[in-house]
């Protein structure tokens, strides 16, 4: 939660963790992977969902906020040039003190702009971390677009070997497909927009075409454009009859804004 600067005792707030870019590479034409380094305890303690503090490109000394004891972000007085965005770490390696974050380069939001210019030595802050919201089940549906691929990849990588289900992955075209290891019983289906705009009906229609799996040991995880997610969530709660504990659906971006998580 964002708050205006307060006169709280500075001792009641902690500094944010500042990570340093060590490597940058393009995974696909639209996705750039940034490797960040930090002390091993920082990487080990981080949840997969990161509240990133993205500085203005070219700013050698960002004015980072602090984090109050109750988790509030306390911004410095005046202009600070730092944006808050939520991303999922694609990989975390505490032993090496590294984590990878994938950025979708479409759009002109602050995170995409920063990632497009990122080079070794650049700085990125982390204000807080959180879990992905997945749940264990013998049958799993995961559905999302480019912005959700890091989260979906982690969910499938941690799924039990005997898990069955379907992964619906929407991308612009074949050039945007990435390796996504999954249990043998989970079918990975790539959905290509083929020139259509992102955030249309492709993903929602694919979920609507799925038959409801038998039994109650089912979990669904969805991450995509907000209106798409609302449509899919209604289908999962209505036709599938899933309880709140059986699904997690999050709008990562909104049509008309930059295509990046929490854009």
N, C-alpha and C positions, 0 to 999 in steps of 0.2 A: 504494500500500500504506500502511495506517495503522500508526503506531508510537506507543508511549508516549513522552512527553517524555524527552529524554536530557540528559546533561551535555556534549554535544558543543560544541566551540568555536562560538559564534554566528556567527563569520565564515565558517564552513563551510556555512551555510545562507543561502538568499536569501529575500527577502520575496515573498509572493504578489502577483499583479497584482490591483488593486482597480478595478472598473469602476463607473460611475455610471449610474443609470437616467435616460434623457432623455425617454422616451415610453412609454406603455402603451396598447394597444388590444386589443379582443376580435376575433379572427379568426372564431370561431364561438362558439356558446353555451358550449362547454366548453374552448376553447383561447384563452389570452391570450398576445399577443406583446409581449415586453418589449424595447425598444431600449436598448442599453447603449453608453456612450461610453468611449473609452480612447485613449491616444496611438496614432498610426498604426502605429508599429513593433510595439506589443502586438497590435493587431488583425491585422496582416500576418503575424505569427509564429504566430498561433493555428491549431492544427489544427481541423478541423470538430467533433471530439468534445472537449467541454470538461469537465474535472473542476471543477464549480462548488462554491464554498463559500458556503452559504446561511445568513445570520445569522438570529437570532431576530427576529421582527417587532417593530419599535419600538426595537430596540437601536441607539442612535446611535453607538456606538463598539465594534464587534465586536472580539473578541480573536482576530485572525487567526493561523493557524499560519505556520510557515516551511517551506521545501522544502530538504532536504539535497541535497548534491551528487549522491548516488545516486538522487534522485527521491523518497525517502521524505518523507512529510508529518510534520513535528514539531509536535505540538500543545502549546500553552502549559499550564503547570501549573494544575490546578484546573478548575472549570467554565468553558467558553468559549462555549457557546451557538451553535455553528456546525456545520452538517451538511454532509456531502460527498455530492454527487449528480452523476451523469454525464448530460449533455445534448448535443444537436447544435445548433450554431449554424445557424439557418435562412438567415441572410444575413450576409456579412462584407464590409465596405466600408472598406478601409484608408485610402483617400483622405479619407473623411469621418470616420474614427476611430470607426466604428459597427459593431455586430453585433446581430442579432436572435436572441432565444431564445424558442421557443414552449413554454408550460407548459400541461399538461392540468390543469384545475382540479378534476377528480373526486378525492375522497378528502381526507384530512386530514393528509397527510405534510408535512414541513417545507417542501419546495419549493412545493407547491401552496398552502400557507398563506401563504408569503412572496409568491408571485405574485398571489394574490387581494388582498393589501394593498399591492402595489407601486405607487409613485408617483414622479414625477421627484425626483431627489435621493437615492433609496435606493441602498444599496451592495450589491455582489455580488463575491465573490472568485473568482479562477481559479487553481487550483493547478497544473494541467498540461493538456496537450492531446494529441490522438492522431488518426490517420486514421480513416476510416469502415470500412475493410476491404473496399471494393469491388474488383472486378477487371475488366479490359477483356475484352469478348467480343462476338461478332456477335449472339448470342441471350442475352437477359437476363431473368431472373425477379426481381422485387422484391415482397416481401410483408410486410405489417405492419399494425399498428393505429395509433391516434392518436399514440401515443408515438414511432412510427417515421416519421411523415410528414415531419419536417424532413430526416432522413437520406435518405429515399427521394426527396424533392424534389431534393436536391442531386445524388444519383446520376443521376437521369434528366436533370437539367439539363446535366450534364457528359458524358452519353453521346454517342457519335458519331452524326451525323445518320442514318446508315444502319442503326443498331441495331434489331433486331427483338426482340419478346418480349411479356411480360405483366406488368402491375403489379396486384396484388391488395391493395386498401386497405380494411381493416375499420374502420367507424365506427358510432356509435350509430344514425344515420339521415341522411336527405338534408340536414338542417340542419348537419351536421358535415362536409360535403364542402368541400374547398378547391381553388382552382386549382392544378393540378399539371402544368405543361408537360412534355411528353415527346416524343421523336422520333416521327415519323409511323408508324413500324413497330411501336411499342410500344402495345399496347392497355391502357388504364386501366380497370379494373373496380372499382367501389365495392361493397363488401359491407356491407349494413345489418343491424345486430343487431335492430332493430325491437322493442326492449323486453327482449331477452335480456341476460343478464349479459355483461360483457366477459370475454375469456379463456376462452370455451367452444370449441366445435369448428368454428365458422364458417370461420375462416381455414385451418385444417388440412384441412378437407373440400374447400375450394376448390382447394388445391394438389393434393390427392389426385385431383381430377377432371381435372387437366391431363394431356394426353398428354406423354410425354417427347419433347422436341424432338430432331430428327435432328442427327447430327454431334457433335463434341466441343468445338466452340468455344462453350461454354455457361458462364454464371456465374449463381449464385443468391445473393441477399442477403435475409435474413429478420430482422425485429425485432418482437417482440411479447411476450406473456405467456410465462413460462419453460416451462411444460408444453406449451403450443402449439408453441413453438420446438423442443422436443425431438422432438415428433411429426413436424413438418415436416422436421427434420434427418434423421431416420431414413428418411423417404421419399426425400429427395434422395440419400442415400448408398446406399439399397437399390434401389428401383425405378428411379431415375434413374442410379445408378451414378456419381455425381459424386465426384471426388477432393477431398481437403481444400483443394487450391488452387483448386477450382472453386466453392466456396460459403463464405459467411460467415453464421452464424446466431447471434444473440445474444438472450438473454432480458432484456428491459428491465424487467420487473416480475413479481411473483409474485401469484397469486390469493390474496386475503385481505389484501393490503397495498395502499397507495395506488397508484393507476394513474399512475405517473410513472417515467421512466427511472431505473433502479437504485434505485427507490423503497424 
